[in-house]
Amino acid sequence: MIVTEEFKKGADIVDNVIVGTAILPVSGSDERKSCSTSVNLAPHQFQILVLEKLSSWSPSPSDNNSPNATHNALKRRIAALEEQNAELQGESHRNKSHGDIYVPAGRAIRRLVSLTDRVEDLIGEHDRRSALCDEDDQHTEEEERTYQSFQQLLRWVPCVRSLINSQSDGYQLNVAYQKLNKGADSARGDDASSLKKTVASWLNESRPTPNPPISSVDKSGRGFYHDATGELLCPVDFHWANPRTKEGIRNYEPDFQVTAHSWPAFLYSNGKYDPDDPTKGLFKSVWLVRTFKHIFTSPSSAGEIRPDEEEPLGYQESSHKRSRTSGERRTRSNIATILGMRSVQPRAIAYSAVQLRFALSSCGAWHIVDDEFDHRQFYIYIIDYFEHPPTSAAKASIDSLLVWWNRKVFGARNVSTYLPQNVAQYSVANTSARRCQ
C-alpha cells in the first residue's frame, strides 16, 4: 500500500500521526515544514515504523501537552491508524480469503471447546504459564478452567498449534484470532437459528399438542409464558403442575428464582427428578439427544430418536436398521465427521443443552444471561459433572452414561473409540508376554 505523510504542523489528515500540534515524521529530519513522502509499507512494517518513531520521539518544550499525556495519546492514535491501515489493506485480504482456513476451523470452538471464551484469552493463559515456567498447581479455578479449554482448543482446532509456533507478527496473529472467533460465533448463531424452528416443530408434533401452537418465528410466546416450554424449562426443584409455581416464576418471586443452580426438567429422562437419587435419568432426555443429533449428525437423524428408555449394554440394532446403514453407501459429511468427532464429547453435550434451553426460552437474541439464568454457569456445571467426577464410582457412572450416549448417537459402531479395550488382558498381549519369558 502507499502511505502518504504530510509534514504540516496542525494538519489533520488520516495518514498523519498527529496529536495536537505534535507531528511524527517518517524521515530522519525534524524539520516542521510542508512536505510529502510516499513509502510502500506492508501492515506489519507500518506498525514497526510507527512504534520505532514513537520510542525515539519526544514533544518539544513548546507543546502544550505533557510528555506522558502526549505519549499516551499517540499510542491511542497509532492504534486507530493501525485499524485504518488494515482497512486499506482490505482488498488484498479479500482476494486471499478463498484460501482462508481460520473461519471454518473456528466453527468447532463453541461446539467442542468453550461456550464463551475468545481464542486470544485461551492462548493468553497458555502464554502466561509458559512465561512463568509455571509447573506448580497454584492456579485459580478460573485459570485452570481456561487452560483446560486451551487444551481442547489444540485438540479440535489443530491450526492453532501452528499459529502458536509460527513466527507471525502481532498483526497477523490478531487477524487469525479474529477469524477463529468469527467462525466460533457464527456457528453458534447458525445452530440457534436452526433450532429455533426445529424445536417448535418437535413441540407441535408432541402429545398433547401445545395450545396455542408454538410459533417457529416469534419466540416471545415461549419460555415460561407457555405451558409446553415452561414445563421443560422449569427447575426440577419446583413442580410446574402446581399453579403456585407458575405464578411465582412468572412474577419473578424470590422463592421461585430460575437460575443455573437448578437443573431444568428437559435434562431428565421424561422430566422425572428423584431428590433421593438425583443422577437417575440425568442427561438422558429425548429432547437433549435430539438436539445433539440435530447439531452434530443431521436434522433428519434427530427424528429417529425414540422415547427415553435406557437400552442395556447388550443392545443391538435390528437387522433391518443395519442393512440400511452398512456398506459403502455415500453420504454427505455431517458436522461430527467434519470436526473429526467419532464419539460423543461432554462439551458437545453441554453445548447442546445450552442451545436447547435457548430455543425453549422466550429470549429473542443470544445473551449469556437470560433474566437470572446464566448460560455460561449452566455450561460449566455440565462440564464439571462429566469431566471432574469426585469418586471412582462417579467416574464409572460417567463412563456408563457416555456409552449410553454413544449408542444413541452413533449406534453400535465405533465402540472401540468411546470404550477402548483393556488390551493387556487379551490373547495378543498374552502371546507376546509368553514369548518374552
C-alpha positions as CSV (number, residue, x, y, z in Angstrom):
1,M,0.0,0.0,0.0
2,I,1.0,3.7,-0.3
3,V,1.3,5.6,2.9
4,T,1.4,9.4,2.4
5,E,2.8,11.6,5.3
6,E,2.1,15.4,5.2
7,F,4.5,17.2,7.5
8,K,2.5,20.3,8.1
9,K,2.0,21.5,11.7
10,G,-1.6,21.3,12.8
11,A,-2.8,19.3,9.8
12,D,-5.5,16.7,10.5
13,I,-5.0,14.1,7.8
14,V,-5.8,10.4,8.3
15,D,-2.3,9.2,7.4
16,N,-0.5,11.5,9.8
17,V,0.4,10.6,13.3
18,I,-0.7,13.8,15.0
19,V,-1.7,14.7,18.5
20,G,-2.5,18.4,19.0
21,T,0.5,20.2,17.4
22,A,2.9,17.3,17.8
23,I,3.9,15.7,14.4
24,L,5.7,12.4,14.0
25,P,7.9,12.5,10.8
26,V,8.9,9.3,8.9
27,S,12.2,10.7,7.7
28,G,15.3,11.4,9.9
29,S,14.6,15.1,9.6
30,D,12.9,17.0,12.4
31,E,12.0,20.0,10.2
32,R,8.4,21.1,10.6
33,K,7.7,22.2,7.1
34,S,5.2,21.3,4.4
35,C,6.5,18.3,2.5
36,S,5.3,14.9,1.3
37,T,6.8,11.4,1.4
38,S,5.4,8.2,0.0
39,V,6.6,4.7,1.0
40,N,5.4,1.2,0.2
41,L,4.6,-0.5,3.5
42,A,3.0,-3.8,4.5
43,P,0.7,-3.6,7.5
44,H,3.3,-5.0,9.9
45,Q,6.0,-2.7,8.5
46,F,3.8,0.3,9.1
47,Q,3.3,-0.9,12.7
48,I,7.0,-1.3,13.3
49,L,7.9,2.0,11.7
50,V,5.4,3.9,13.8
51,L,6.4,2.2,17.1
52,E,10.1,2.9,16.4
53,K,9.4,6.5,15.8
54,L,7.2,6.7,19.0
55,S,10.0,5.2,21.1
56,S,12.5,7.8,19.9
57,W,10.2,10.8,19.7
58,S,9.6,13.3,22.4
59,P,7.5,16.5,22.3
60,S,9.2,19.9,22.1
61,P,9.1,22.2,25.1
62,S,6.6,24.4,23.3
63,D,4.0,21.6,23.1
64,N,1.0,22.3,25.4
65,N,0.5,18.6,26.3
66,S,2.7,16.9,29.0
67,P,5.0,14.2,27.7
68,N,3.1,11.4,29.4
69,A,-0.3,12.7,28.1
70,T,1.1,13.2,24.6
71,H,2.8,9.8,24.6
72,N,-0.5,8.0,25.7
73,A,-2.5,10.0,23.1
74,L,0.0,9.0,20.4
75,K,-0.4,5.3,21.3
76,R,-4.1,5.6,21.0
77,R,-3.7,7.4,17.7
78,I,-1.4,4.7,16.5
79,A,-4.0,2.0,17.4
80,A,-6.5,3.9,15.3
81,L,-4.1,4.2,12.4
82,E,-3.3,0.5,12.5
83,E,-7.0,-0.2,12.2
84,Q,-7.3,2.2,9.2
85,N,-4.2,0.7,7.7
86,A,-5.8,-2.7,8.0
87,E,-9.0,-1.4,6.3
88,L,-6.9,0.0,3.4
89,Q,-5.4,-3.5,3.0
90,G,-8.9,-5.0,2.9
91,E,-9.0,-5.5,-0.8
92,S,-5.8,-7.7,-0.9
93,H,-7.1,-9.6,2.2
94,R,-10.4,-10.3,0.4
95,N,-8.6,-11.5,-2.6
96,K,-6.8,-14.1,-0.4
97,S,-9.9,-15.1,1.5
98,H,-10.7,-18.0,-0.7
99,G,-7.8,-19.9,0.9
100,D,-8.6,-18.9,4.4
101,I,-8.8,-21.7,6.9
102,Y,-9.5,-19.9,10.1
103,V,-13.2,-19.1,9.9
104,P,-14.2,-22.7,9.1
105,A,-11.8,-24.0,11.7
106,G,-13.3,-21.7,14.3
107,R,-16.7,-23.3,13.9
108,A,-15.6,-26.1,16.3
109,I,-14.8,-23.8,19.2
110,R,-18.3,-23.1,20.6
111,R,-19.3,-26.7,19.9
112,L,-16.4,-28.5,21.4
113,V,-14.1,-26.1,23.2
114,S,-15.7,-23.3,25.1
115,L,-19.1,-21.6,25.1
116,T,-17.9,-18.0,25.5
117,D,-14.0,-17.8,25.7
118,R,-12.2,-15.9,23.0
119,V,-9.2,-17.6,21.3
120,E,-6.7,-14.9,22.4
121,D,-7.8,-15.5,26.0
122,L,-7.2,-19.2,25.9
123,I,-3.8,-18.8,24.2
124,G,-3.0,-16.0,26.7
125,E,-3.4,-18.4,29.6
126,H,-1.0,-20.8,27.9
127,D,1.5,-18.0,27.3
128,R,1.2,-16.9,30.9
129,R,2.1,-20.3,32.2
130,S,4.9,-20.7,29.6
131,A,6.4,-17.3,30.5
132,L,6.4,-18.1,34.2
133,C,7.7,-21.6,33.7
134,D,4.7,-22.4,35.7
135,E,4.8,-26.0,36.9
136,D,3.0,-25.8,40.3
137,D,-0.7,-26.3,40.9
138,Q,-1.3,-22.8,42.4
139,H,-3.9,-21.7,39.9
140,T,-7.3,-20.2,40.4
141,E,-10.3,-22.3,39.4
142,E,-11.0,-19.9,36.5
143,E,-7.3,-20.1,35.3
144,E,-7.5,-23.9,35.4
145,R,-10.7,-24.0,33.6
146,T,-9.3,-21.6,30.9
147,Y,-6.3,-23.8,30.5
148,Q,-8.4,-27.0,30.1
149,S,-10.3,-25.2,27.3
150,F,-7.0,-24.2,25.7
151,Q,-6.0,-27.9,25.6
152,Q,-9.4,-28.7,24.0
153,L,-8.6,-25.9,21.5
154,L,-5.4,-27.6,20.4
155,R,-7.3,-30.9,20.0
156,W,-10.2,-29.7,17.9
157,V,-8.6,-26.7,16.1
158,P,-5.1,-28.0,15.1
159,C,-4.2,-24.9,13.1
160,V,-3.9,-23.1,16.5
161,R,-0.8,-25.1,17.3
162,S,0.8,-23.9,14.1
163,L,-0.1,-20.3,14.9
164,I,1.5,-20.6,18.3
165,N,4.7,-22.0,16.9
166,S,4.8,-19.6,13.9
167,Q,6.9,-16.5,13.5
168,S,3.9,-14.4,12.6
169,D,3.9,-10.8,13.9
170,G,1.2,-9.5,16.2
171,Y,-0.9,-8.1,13.4
172,Q,-1.1,-11.4,11.6
173,L,-1.9,-13.3,14.8
174,N,-4.7,-10.9,15.7
175,V,-6.2,-11.3,12.2
176,A,-6.2,-15.1,12.6
177,Y,-7.7,-14.9,16.1
178,Q,-10.5,-12.6,14.9
179,K,-11.3,-15.1,12.1
180,L,-11.4,-18.0,14.5
181,N,-13.7,-16.1,16.9
182,K,-15.9,-15.1,13.9
183,G,-16.2,-18.8,12.9
184,A,-17.0,-19.8,16.5
185,D,-19.8,-17.2,17.0
186,S,-21.3,-17.7,13.5
187,A,-21.6,-21.5,14.2
188,R,-23.4,-20.8,17.5
189,G,-25.7,-18.4,15.7
190,D,-26.4,-20.8,12.9
191,D,-27.3,-23.6,15.3
192,A,-29.5,-21.3,17.3
193,S,-31.4,-20.2,14.2
194,S,-31.9,-23.7,13.0
195,L,-33.1,-25.0,16.4
196,K,-35.5,-22.1,16.8
197,K,-37.6,-23.6,14.1
198,T,-36.9,-27.2,14.7
199,V,-37.7,-27.2,18.4
200,A,-41.0,-25.5,17.6
201,S,-41.8,-28.3,15.2
202,W,-40.9,-31.0,17.7
203,L,-43.1,-29.4,20.3
204,N,-46.1,-29.0,17.9
205,E,-45.8,-32.7,16.9
206,S,-45.7,-33.9,20.6
207,R,-48.7,-35.2,22.5
208,P,-50.7,-33.5,23.9
209,T,-50.5,-30.9,21.2
210,P,-49.5,-27.5,22.6
211,N,-52.3,-24.9,22.8
212,P,-51.7,-22.4,21.3
213,P,-49.2,-23.9,18.9
214,I,-45.6,-22.8,19.2
215,S,-44.6,-20.2,16.7
216,S,-41.5,-21.1,14.6
217,V,-40.8,-17.4,14.0
218,D,-41.7,-15.4,17.1
219,K,-40.1,-16.7,20.4
220,S,-41.9,-14.2,22.6
221,G,-44.6,-16.7,23.4
222,R,-42.2,-19.4,24.5
223,G,-40.4,-19.7,27.8
224,F,-42.5,-19.6,31.0
225,Y,-45.3,-17.8,29.0
226,H,-46.3,-21.2,27.5
227,D,-47.1,-24.4,29.4
228,A,-45.3,-26.6,26.9
229,T,-42.0,-24.8,27.1
230,G,-42.4,-23.8,30.7
231,E,-42.7,-27.4,31.8
232,L,-39.4,-28.3,30.1
233,L,-37.6,-25.2,31.4
234,C,-38.9,-25.4,35.0
235,P,-36.2,-26.2,37.6
236,V,-36.7,-29.7,38.9
237,D,-36.7,-28.3,42.4
238,F,-40.2,-26.9,41.6
239,H,-43.3,-28.5,40.3
240,W,-44.7,-26.9,37.1
241,A,-48.1,-28.6,37.6
242,N,-48.6,-26.5,40.7
243,P,-50.3,-23.2,39.7
244,R,-48.4,-21.5,42.6
245,T,-45.1,-22.4,40.8
246,K,-46.2,-20.9,37.5
247,E,-47.4,-17.8,39.2
248,G,-44.2,-17.4,41.3
249,I,-41.9,-18.0,38.3
250,R,-43.8,-15.6,36.0
251,N,-43.9,-12.9,38.7
252,Y,-40.1,-13.3,39.4
253,E,-40.8,-14.0,43.1
254,P,-37.7,-14.6,45.3
255,D,-38.8,-18.1,46.3
256,F,-39.1,-19.1,42.6
257,Q,-35.9,-17.9,41.0
258,V,-34.9,-19.6,37.8
259,T,-31.1,-19.9,37.9
260,A,-28.3,-22.2,36.7
261,H,-28.1,-23.6,40.2
262,S,-31.1,-25.9,39.4
263,W,-31.2,-28.5,36.7
264,P,-34.0,-27.7,34.2
265,A,-36.5,-30.6,33.6
266,F,-35.5,-31.1,30.0
267,L,-32.2,-32.7,31.2
268,Y,-34.0,-35.6,32.8
269,S,-35.5,-38.7,31.1
270,N,-39.2,-38.0,30.9
271,G,-38.6,-34.9,33.0
272,K,-38.6,-37.0,36.2
273,Y,-36.3,-36.0,39.0
274,D,-35.8,-38.0,42.2
275,P,-34.2,-35.9,45.0
276,D,-33.1,-39.2,46.7
277,D,-31.3,-40.3,43.5
278,P,-30.6,-37.0,41.6
279,T,-28.4,-38.6,39.0
280,K,-31.1,-41.1,37.9
281,G,-32.1,-40.2,34.3
282,L,-29.9,-37.0,34.3
283,F,-28.8,-36.1,30.7
284,K,-30.9,-38.9,29.2
285,S,-33.7,-36.7,27.9
286,V,-35.0,-37.4,24.4
287,W,-35.1,-33.6,23.9
288,L,-31.4,-33.3,24.7
289,V,-30.4,-36.3,22.5
290,R,-32.5,-34.9,19.6
291,T,-30.8,-31.5,19.9
292,F,-27.3,-33.1,19.9
293,K,-28.1,-35.1,16.8
294,H,-29.7,-32.2,15.1
295,I,-26.4,-30.2,15.5
296,F,-23.8,-32.9,15.1
297,T,-25.2,-35.7,12.9
298,S,-28.1,-34.3,10.9
299,P,-31.5,-32.7,11.4
300,S,-33.2,-35.8,9.9
301,S,-31.4,-38.2,12.3
302,A,-32.8,-36.3,15.2
303,G,-36.3,-37.6,14.3
304,E,-35.1,-41.2,14.7
305,I,-34.7,-40.9,18.5
306,R,-37.4,-42.8,20.3
307,P,-38.6,-42.5,23.9
308,D,-36.1,-42.2,26.7
309,E,-35.8,-45.8,27.9
310,E,-32.3,-46.9,28.6
311,E,-31.1,-49.8,26.5
312,P,-28.9,-52.4,28.2
313,L,-25.3,-52.6,27.1
314,G,-26.0,-55.7,25.1
315,Y,-28.4,-53.8,22.9
316,Q,-28.0,-54.4,19.2
317,E,-29.5,-52.6,16.2
318,S,-32.1,-54.6,14.3
319,S,-31.0,-56.4,11.2
320,H,-33.3,-54.1,9.2
321,K,-31.6,-51.0,10.5
322,R,-28.1,-52.5,10.0
323,S,-29.0,-53.2,6.4
324,R,-29.8,-49.6,5.8
325,T,-26.6,-48.2,7.3
326,S,-23.9,-50.7,6.4
327,G,-21.8,-51.0,3.3
328,E,-20.2,-48.4,1.1
329,R,-23.2,-46.1,0.7
330,R,-22.0,-42.5,0.2
331,T,-23.5,-39.8,2.5
332,R,-23.0,-36.1,2.9
333,S,-20.5,-35.3,5.6
334,N,-22.2,-34.2,8.8
335,I,-20.8,-31.8,11.5
336,A,-19.3,-34.6,13.6
337,T,-17.5,-36.0,10.6
338,I,-16.2,-32.6,9.6
339,L,-14.9,-31.9,13.1
340,G,-13.4,-35.4,13.4
341,M,-15.6,-36.3,16.3
342,R,-16.0,-40.1,16.3
343,S,-17.5,-40.3,19.8
344,V,-19.8,-38.1,22.0
345,Q,-17.9,-35.4,23.8
346,P,-19.0,-34.0,27.2
347,R,-18.6,-30.4,25.9
348,A,-20.8,-31.1,22.9
349,I,-23.5,-32.3,25.3
350,A,-23.1,-29.2,27.4
351,Y,-23.3,-27.0,24.3
352,S,-26.4,-28.9,23.1
353,A,-28.0,-28.3,26.5
354,V,-27.4,-24.6,26.3
355,Q,-28.7,-24.4,22.7
356,L,-31.9,-26.3,23.7
357,R,-32.5,-24.1,26.7
358,F,-32.1,-21.0,24.5
359,A,-34.5,-22.5,21.9
360,L,-37.2,-23.1,24.5
361,S,-36.8,-19.7,26.1
362,S,-38.6,-16.5,25.1
363,C,-35.3,-14.7,24.6
364,G,-35.1,-13.4,21.0
365,A,-31.4,-12.8,20.8
366,W,-28.4,-14.6,22.3
367,H,-27.4,-13.4,25.8
368,I,-25.0,-15.1,28.2
369,V,-27.5,-14.2,31.0
370,D,-31.2,-14.6,30.3
371,D,-33.0,-12.9,33.2
372,E,-31.5,-14.7,36.2
373,F,-30.3,-17.7,34.3
374,D,-26.5,-17.7,33.4
375,H,-25.9,-19.9,30.4
376,R,-22.1,-19.9,31.0
377,Q,-22.5,-21.1,34.6
378,F,-25.0,-23.8,33.3
379,Y,-22.4,-24.9,30.8
380,I,-19.7,-25.1,33.4
381,Y,-21.8,-27.2,35.8
382,I,-22.4,-29.7,33.0
383,I,-18.7,-29.8,32.1
384,D,-17.7,-30.3,35.7
385,Y,-20.2,-33.1,36.0
386,F,-18.7,-35.1,33.2
387,E,-15.0,-34.1,33.4
388,H,-14.4,-34.0,37.1
389,P,-16.2,-36.9,38.8
390,P,-15.3,-36.9,42.5
391,T,-15.0,-40.6,43.1
392,S,-14.2,-43.8,41.2
393,A,-17.9,-44.8,41.4
394,A,-18.9,-41.4,39.9
395,K,-16.3,-42.0,37.2
396,A,-17.7,-45.4,36.4
397,S,-21.2,-43.8,36.2
398,I,-20.0,-41.2,33.7
399,D,-18.4,-43.9,31.6
400,S,-21.6,-45.8,31.5
401,L,-23.5,-42.6,30.7
402,L,-21.2,-41.9,27.7
403,V,-21.6,-45.4,26.4
404,W,-25.4,-44.8,26.5
405,W,-25.0,-41.5,24.7
406,N,-22.7,-43.0,22.0
407,R,-25.2,-45.8,21.3
408,K,-27.9,-43.3,21.0
409,V,-25.9,-41.1,18.6
410,F,-23.6,-43.4,16.7
411,G,-25.3,-46.8,17.2
412,A,-23.2,-49.9,17.8
413,R,-20.4,-48.7,15.5
414,N,-17.1,-47.2,16.7
415,V,-17.3,-48.9,20.1
416,S,-13.5,-49.0,20.5
417,T,-13.5,-45.2,20.1
418,Y,-15.6,-44.5,23.2
419,L,-15.0,-47.7,25.1
420,P,-11.3,-48.8,24.5
421,Q,-10.4,-52.4,25.2
422,N,-8.1,-53.3,28.0
423,V,-5.7,-54.9,25.5
424,A,-3.3,-56.2,28.1
425,Q,-5.8,-59.0,29.1
426,Y,-6.3,-60.4,25.6
427,S,-4.6,-63.1,23.6
428,V,-2.1,-60.9,21.5
429,A,-0.6,-59.3,24.6
430,N,-0.6,-62.7,26.4
431,T,1.2,-64.3,23.5
432,S,3.8,-61.6,23.4
433,A,4.4,-61.8,27.2
434,R,4.8,-65.6,27.0
435,R,7.4,-65.3,24.2
436,C,9.5,-63.0,26.4
437,Q,9.7,-65.4,29.2
